[in-house]
Amino acid sequence: MSSSPNNAASQDAPTFPFITVGLAAGVLFAFLFLMWFVTTLPKAPDTLNPEAAGEPKPDAAAKLDEVNGRNEAALNGVGAKMSREKARGELLGTLKGPNDRMPFPTPEPLPPSKKDEPKKEEKKP
């Protein structure tokens, strides 16, 4: 039983992965086809919210007025203990002089960084 070296090597050598390359190319072309298909579909009018499809869009100025009204209602004391003007008056009444600030916590100043300090050059004699 003698075997030639060429015959044994050809049986053990890996072959080109045709199946893997074919599947990868198939997935790539399927992805490209689906992307093309989705972009060419006609747009459906708001399929996620069917109730809003029949309503006209509100005017931007009307919506802004509504939001401003809600904000003012919140600031003027709807559910608050006192109105904004009354609270401001009390806070300003606690100030002792023109240089005083409102009694709110302020962040502590940061220590100076080492970048800002000038470098000291050492002279060697």
Secondary structure by P-SEA (a helix, b strand, c coil): ccccaaaaaaaaccccaaaaaaaaaaaaaaaaaaaaaaaacccccccccccccccccccaaaaaaaaaaaaaaaaacccccccaaaaaaaaaaaccccccccccccccccccccccbbbbbbbcc
